[in-house]
Amino acid sequence: MQAPDSCDLAVVGGGIVGLAVARELIRRNPRASVCVLERESDIATHQTGHNSGVIHAGVYYTPGSLKARLCVEGARELYEYCAERGIASEHCGKVIVASDASELGRLEELERRGRANGVPGLRRIDAAGIEELEPHARGIAGLHSPSTGIADFVAVARAYARDIADAGGTLTTGCEVQRVELAARSLRLAHSRGATEARHAIFCAGAWADRLAVAAGADPDPRIVPFRGAYLRLARDRRHLVRSLIYPVPDPSLPFLGVHLTKHIDGEVLIGPTALMAGARDAYRLARVRRRDVLDTFTWPGTWRMLAHWWRTGVTELRHATVRSAFVRAAARYVPELRASDVEPAFAGVRAQALARDGRLIDDFVFSQTERALHVRNAPSPAATSSLAIARHVAD
C-alpha cells in the first residue's frame, strides 16, 4: 500500500511492538487516521521473527520496573489474545536450574523478584523436583514457573496488522524513514517512498531507534549496540531431552539470560543464544558488516567502558560463538546427556541493546519524547511478551 501524504498518527516500525501500538491507538481513536511505516519488505522481519518464542512470566525483572509490570500484564493479555485468534501458544512452563551452590543466592533473589512481581504459580523445587519436570535435566535446586510459555510471535504480529487494517489503518512496507522534520503543526517523515506529514509520530524502530530519535531532536544517549545471538537446534531424535524450557540462573547485572534450552512452538528444541557484539544492526550472517554500524558502535564512549568492564564475559561469548562444542558444553551443565553430535545450526537474531554513555547495558524499557513524537528507545526481551501492555503504556 502507498504511504499516505498525511495522517493523524504515524507509527514508524512494523515489528510486534510498533504494530501493537498502532492497533491500540486506532482502537482508542477510531476516527483518527493511523499509518504504519516499515522499512523492510514485510513486517516482523527483525527481532520479532528471530527469537526463541518464549512468553516470559516476569521472574527476572527488578520489582517496580517497567519490564516487571508490563511483562506480567502483557503475558496474561497475550495468552488471551492468542486463544481468541486461534494463534498457536502453550503454557509449557519453565525450570530455572541452579547447578551448584554458588548459584543459590541468585536463585533466591529470582524467587524474591518473581513473587514481588506477582508471577503466577512460582515455586521452589529441589533436585528431585527438577527431574520430575525435566527427566534429563540435573541441578541441585530450581524455580518452576508454570505460567511461562511459548507462542508464534510472527503470527501474533500478523494478527495485529489485520486488526489495524480492519479498523481502517494503513501499513506501508518498503518505506524507510530517512529524515524527520518539524513543521508548525506536524512532523514531516521523509522516507524512501516520498514523505508523510503526521500530526504526531511514535517511533518503534528497534535497532534503528537511536538514529531516528536523534533525527527528531532527542539526546543520543542511549546508543543502540547490536548483539548477535546464534541458536542451535536439537536433532529430531534428541528432542526428547527437553520437555519445555530449561534456563540457567542468570547474572543479575547483565540483561542477557545465558544459554538456555527452549521448546519452540513448531516442536523444535533450540539451544542458545550466544551474545556477540555484531558488525551490523542486521547481522543475521556473522560475516555481515556495515561501516556505519561499526562506526556508531566504536565511536560511542559507552562501548569502551562496557568492554573494559565485561571483557571476560565477552571472551566466553566469543568462544561459544566460534566453538560449537564449547557452546554445547554450556548447555550440558543442565542436560548432561547433550553432545555436540546432537545439534545442528538453527538461526541467528540481533538484539538491539541500548548502551548508556557511561557503559551501562540498559535493562529496562526506555521511552523518550521530542516535539510531537514519542520514541521507544529500548525494547528488548520481553518486549514481544509485553507488546499489548507496552502499547497501552505508550498510548496512555
Secondary structure, DSSP 8 states (H G I E B T S, - for coil): ----SEEEEEEE--SHHHHHHHHHHHHH-TTS-EEEE-SSSSSS-SGGGSS--EE--S-SS-TTSHHHHHHHHHHHHHHHHHHHHT--EE---EEEEE-SGGGHHHHHHHHHHHHHTT-TT-EEEEHHHHHHHSTT---SEEEEETT-EEE-HHHHHHHHHHHHHHTT-EEESS--EEEEEE-SS-EEEEETTEEEEEEEEEE--GGGHHHHHHHTT----SEEEEEEEEEEEE-GGGGGG-SSEEEE---TTSS---SEEEE-TTS-EEEE---EE-SSTT-SSTT---HHHHHHHHTSHHHHHHHHHHHHHHHHHHHHHH-HHHHHHHHHTTSTT--GGGEEEEEEEEEEEEE-TTS-B--S-EEEEETTEEEEEE--TTTTTTHHHHHHHHH-
